[in-house]
């Protein structure tokens, strides 16, 4: 069968979980013992030459629910023409978001919307592989009119019209060739969260913070929010380790009410935090606006749990955030993230994507690099989060050089895991979990720290 007549013949799914809770990697005030996990899928084609890989990120229990949500979308995908799918991924995106019965489970939020994002991202991975380009380059080289057609403007035209978006995309083409050359030469700025997990000892925090500065990072991030005295001590230790010229962001992971967020952030202001991230519920637009007004000049950042482009629109309209943190696997895939990038460009708010989770660094680098080359045209005030965990499980792992993401050159979305990693960490019958005595017992449900 030729590539032009090829069709999607299967959607394979895998529940992949890594035991990161054993070392408290990823621990924060709301999630004390996460096991970084991926609800993972593979689009297989009748041609057999390329596959589309995608996933959404969870932290352990419930990953099976996320896999089941992806499987519920199988009938929308199997049988599709590969050529048509790759020529216009918006067709799949619209069909998945527009399924009236599945939409009732959201709409455009939660487990089902994340499943849609995983499938849509897999389609983009397949499209980029067929084009022989990394995804960032496919997007950056695309015609503005074609990119515009990939975006669902429903519910956001009061903030961004298609005409305004097209103007932004056309303006982004100006100087794009020179920016692409700079990107390939220098990479994209990164910051690291690896020193700052809440479960780490002060000694480990200090050691990793110093290592981060030595490696070229100009910003680190610390988790806060469980105990104020501990946070003051940890921030003091981190600031002493990195010095006054390194940016130090703090992240509460939704831990606080409004008044508590203001009080706590102001108590840590002496350590010059660059931003406070997720100070309260990600759904509370007016709460973020109130916090921002009362903690300035500390910036307010959020986005990793923002459910869709509509909430991002409202955060921007309300002047509620200084930094927008999109997530490659939380919303409805590349198509919706294109809308979010355009909204940020319209409002002049820098995008510093969330990447704290398995595979998220691999994905989100493509979105930021497209934004730099062919939309915003700048890295000023922008950096991609970097977490130094689990990259070895991917065929095209991120490469950090001097505190910068090196631009990927391998075709695709960098989403593909090694088959051996899937076989080892598939839950519960992969070789690691089958041989692990601890996994034979039901996991306790941890309490959030007081």
Secondary structure, DSSP 8 states (H G I E B T S, - for coil): --GGG-BEEEEEEEEEE--GGGGTTT--SS-TT---EEEEEEEEESS-S--EEEEEEE-STTHHHHHHHHHTTHHHHTT-BHHHHHH-HHHHHHHHHH-HHHHTT-SS-HHHHHHHHHHHHHHHHHHHHHHTSBHHHHHHHS-HHHHHHT---TTTTTT--HHHHHHHHHHHHTTHHHHHHHHHHH-EEEEEEEEE-TTS-HHHHHHHHHHHHHTT-SEEEEE--S-HHHHHHHHHHHHHHH-TTSEEEEE-TT---HHHHHHHHHHTGGG-EEEEE--S-TT-HHHHHHHHHHHTTSEEEE-TT--SHHHHHHHHHTT--SEE---TTTSSHHHHHHHHHHHHHHHT-EE-----STTHHHHHHHHHHHHHHHTS---TT--EEE--SSGGGBTT---EETTEE----SSB-S--B-HHHHHHHBTTTSHHHHH-GGGGS---------
